[in-house]
Amino acid sequence: MMVGHSQGGVQAVKILYDLAGASGADLHVWNPVTGVAENRTTIVDPLTGTERPVVGLAVPYASAVGAGGAALLLPNQWSMMHRLRTIPDSVEDFTGFTINVDFVAMTFPGSRGASEFHHNGKAQVRNVILPSAYNHVVVPVTRELAESEAMRAWLNAYVPDRKGQTETLPPGPSDNALWAADVWYSIKQHWCLEAQRLIRAKRALVAAH
């Protein structure tokens, strides 16, 4: 899963394009421990146990908040200028978060269509508008939400698109709670879906032998 913020949101979509083969047929495996790429372009698929290329891998969930605008003026992001909002099939479920008024990402109520994400194939894409009071720079700062038992309960009970949830926010700090709740819902959802997928794959391998 990938959760990107601001320029990190642009990077997340760029990685989706890399997985889709936009940078070529070969993509080297990156080792997060050593911080360098390995001399291989394949992985062992955890579902089938067979070797497969990195290119073509589909990410279960990815999201981006505050992506675009000023970030696209940086030379390392120019390649995303015209494709940031178009999500390829290398992700199954993508959520694009837009702050209603965001001077950094250059998103405003009157330009809603230009800031919306959409798929170019079969990826499931959602667009979520966050309140104007949310600050572009600190929207991912949510650690303090976990300090309140009542807020943790609210976050765990949150369901996207269910009406009236903001009226039930518990007293105390609630900055960025809607973003945190939506992302947390999707992470929990895909943890469960991937666990189910792995169990089914293992059962299928046993049955085949």
C-alpha positions as CSV (number, residue, x, y, z in Angstrom):
1,M,0.0,0.0,0.0
2,M,1.1,3.6,-0.6
3,V,-0.1,6.8,1.2
4,G,1.3,9.9,-0.4
5,H,1.2,13.6,0.7
6,S,1.9,16.6,-1.5
7,Q,5.0,15.8,-3.6
8,G,4.8,12.3,-2.0
9,G,1.4,11.9,-3.6
10,V,2.9,12.7,-7.0
11,Q,5.6,10.1,-6.3
12,A,3.0,7.5,-5.4
13,V,1.3,7.9,-8.7
14,K,4.7,7.9,-10.5
15,I,5.4,4.5,-8.9
16,L,2.1,3.2,-10.2
17,Y,3.1,4.2,-13.7
18,D,6.5,2.5,-13.2
19,L,4.7,-0.7,-12.1
20,A,2.5,-0.4,-15.2
21,G,5.6,-0.4,-17.4
22,A,5.8,3.3,-18.3
23,S,9.6,3.4,-17.5
24,G,10.3,0.2,-19.5
25,A,9.9,-3.5,-19.3
26,D,12.4,-4.0,-16.4
27,L,12.1,-2.5,-12.9
28,H,14.8,-3.3,-10.4
29,V,13.9,-4.5,-6.9
30,W,14.6,-1.8,-4.3
31,N,16.0,-3.0,-1.0
32,P,14.7,-0.8,1.8
33,V,17.3,-2.1,4.3
34,T,20.4,-1.3,2.2
35,G,18.8,1.7,0.4
36,V,19.9,0.5,-3.0
37,A,18.5,-1.3,-6.0
38,E,19.2,-5.0,-6.3
39,N,20.6,-6.7,-9.4
40,R,17.3,-8.3,-10.2
41,T,14.0,-7.3,-11.8
42,T,11.8,-10.2,-10.5
43,I,10.3,-11.3,-7.2
44,V,8.8,-14.5,-5.9
45,D,5.1,-14.0,-5.9
46,P,3.8,-14.7,-2.3
47,L,0.5,-16.0,-3.7
48,T,1.8,-18.5,-6.3
49,G,5.4,-19.1,-5.1
50,T,6.6,-18.5,-8.7
51,E,9.0,-16.0,-10.0
52,R,7.5,-12.9,-11.7
53,P,8.7,-9.5,-13.0
54,V,8.2,-6.4,-10.8
55,V,6.5,-4.7,-13.8
56,G,2.9,-5.7,-13.9
57,L,2.5,-5.8,-10.1
58,A,-0.8,-4.4,-8.9
59,V,-0.8,-2.5,-5.6
60,P,-4.0,-3.1,-3.6
61,Y,-4.4,0.4,-2.2
62,A,-2.8,3.8,-2.8
63,S,-3.9,7.4,-1.9
64,A,-2.6,10.9,-2.4
65,V,-3.5,14.1,-0.6
66,G,-2.6,17.6,-1.7
67,A,-0.8,16.3,-4.8
68,G,-0.1,18.6,-7.8
69,G,0.1,22.4,-8.0
70,A,3.5,23.7,-7.0
71,A,5.0,20.2,-6.8
72,L,4.6,19.8,-10.5
73,L,6.9,22.8,-11.1
74,L,9.9,20.8,-9.8
75,P,12.0,19.2,-12.6
76,N,11.8,15.7,-11.0
77,Q,8.0,15.9,-11.4
78,W,7.7,17.2,-14.9
79,S,7.0,13.8,-16.3
80,M,3.8,13.7,-14.2
81,M,2.5,17.1,-15.4
82,H,-0.2,15.6,-17.7
83,R,-0.8,12.2,-16.1
84,L,-1.0,12.8,-12.4
85,R,-4.8,12.7,-12.3
86,T,-5.1,9.6,-14.5
87,I,-4.6,6.4,-12.5
88,P,-3.3,3.3,-14.2
89,D,-4.4,-0.3,-13.6
90,S,-1.4,-1.0,-11.4
91,V,-3.5,-0.2,-8.4
92,E,-6.8,-1.8,-7.5
93,D,-8.2,0.9,-5.2
94,F,-7.1,4.6,-5.3
95,T,-8.4,7.5,-3.2
96,G,-7.5,11.1,-4.2
97,F,-7.9,13.6,-1.4
98,T,-8.3,17.3,-2.3
99,I,-8.4,20.1,0.3
100,N,-11.3,22.4,-0.7
101,V,-9.0,25.5,-0.8
102,D,-5.3,24.5,-1.1
103,F,-3.0,27.3,-2.4
104,V,0.0,24.8,-2.6
105,A,-1.8,22.1,-4.6
106,M,-3.7,24.9,-6.4
107,T,-7.1,23.3,-5.9
108,F,-10.2,25.5,-5.5
109,P,-14.0,24.9,-5.5
110,G,-14.3,26.5,-9.0
111,S,-11.7,24.1,-10.5
112,R,-13.1,20.9,-9.1
113,G,-13.1,18.9,-12.3
114,A,-9.4,19.7,-13.1
115,S,-8.3,18.4,-9.6
116,E,-10.3,15.1,-9.7
117,F,-8.5,11.8,-10.3
118,H,-9.9,9.2,-12.7
119,H,-8.9,5.8,-14.0
120,N,-7.8,4.9,-17.5
121,G,-8.9,1.3,-17.3
122,K,-10.3,-0.7,-14.4
123,A,-8.8,0.8,-11.2
124,Q,-11.4,1.8,-8.6
125,V,-10.9,5.6,-8.1
126,R,-12.6,7.7,-5.4
127,N,-12.3,11.5,-5.0
128,V,-12.7,12.9,-1.4
129,I,-13.0,16.7,-0.7
130,L,-11.5,17.7,2.6
131,P,-12.6,20.9,4.5
132,S,-11.0,24.2,3.6
133,A,-9.8,24.5,7.2
134,Y,-7.3,21.6,6.6
135,N,-3.7,22.9,6.2
136,H,-1.8,21.5,3.2
137,V,1.5,21.2,5.1
138,V,0.2,19.4,8.2
139,V,-2.7,17.3,7.0
140,P,-0.9,14.0,7.7
141,V,-0.1,15.1,11.3
142,T,-2.5,12.8,13.1
143,R,-0.6,11.2,16.0
144,E,-2.4,13.2,18.7
145,L,-5.7,11.7,17.5
146,A,-4.6,8.3,18.9
147,E,-4.2,9.7,22.4
148,S,-7.9,10.0,22.9
149,E,-9.8,6.7,23.5
150,A,-13.0,8.4,22.2
151,M,-11.3,9.6,19.0
152,R,-9.8,6.1,18.4
153,A,-13.3,4.6,18.7
154,W,-14.6,7.2,16.3
155,L,-11.8,6.5,13.8
156,N,-12.4,2.8,14.0
157,A,-16.1,3.2,13.4
158,Y,-15.8,5.5,10.5
159,V,-17.2,4.4,7.1
160,P,-16.6,6.5,4.0
161,D,-19.5,8.4,2.5
162,R,-21.8,7.7,5.5
163,K,-23.7,10.9,6.3
164,G,-23.6,12.6,9.7
165,Q,-20.3,11.3,10.9
166,T,-18.7,14.7,11.4
167,E,-21.5,15.6,13.8
168,T,-20.4,12.7,16.1
169,L,-16.8,13.8,16.4
170,P,-15.8,13.5,20.1
171,P,-14.7,16.6,22.1
172,G,-11.0,17.6,21.8
173,P,-8.5,18.0,19.0
174,S,-9.9,16.7,15.7
175,D,-7.5,18.3,13.1
176,N,-7.2,16.1,10.0
177,A,-9.5,13.4,11.5
178,L,-11.5,12.9,8.3
179,W,-8.4,12.2,6.3
180,A,-7.0,9.9,8.9
181,A,-10.3,8.0,9.3
182,D,-10.7,7.5,5.5
183,V,-7.1,6.3,5.1
184,W,-7.4,4.0,8.2
185,Y,-10.6,2.5,6.9
186,S,-9.0,1.6,3.6
187,I,-5.8,0.2,5.2
188,K,-7.9,-2.0,7.5
189,Q,-10.0,-3.1,4.5
190,H,-7.1,-4.1,2.4
191,W,-5.2,-5.8,5.2
192,C,-8.3,-8.1,5.5
193,L,-8.7,-8.5,1.7
194,E,-5.0,-9.4,1.2
195,A,-5.1,-11.9,4.1
196,Q,-8.1,-13.6,2.6
197,R,-6.4,-13.6,-0.8
198,L,-3.3,-15.2,0.7
199,I,-5.3,-17.9,2.5
200,R,-7.2,-18.8,-0.6
201,A,-4.0,-19.0,-2.6
202,K,-2.4,-21.3,0.0
203,R,-5.5,-23.5,0.0
204,A,-5.4,-23.7,-3.8
205,L,-1.7,-24.7,-3.8
206,V,-2.5,-27.5,-1.3
207,A,-5.4,-28.7,-3.3
208,A,-3.3,-28.7,-6.5
209,H,-0.8,-31.1,-4.9
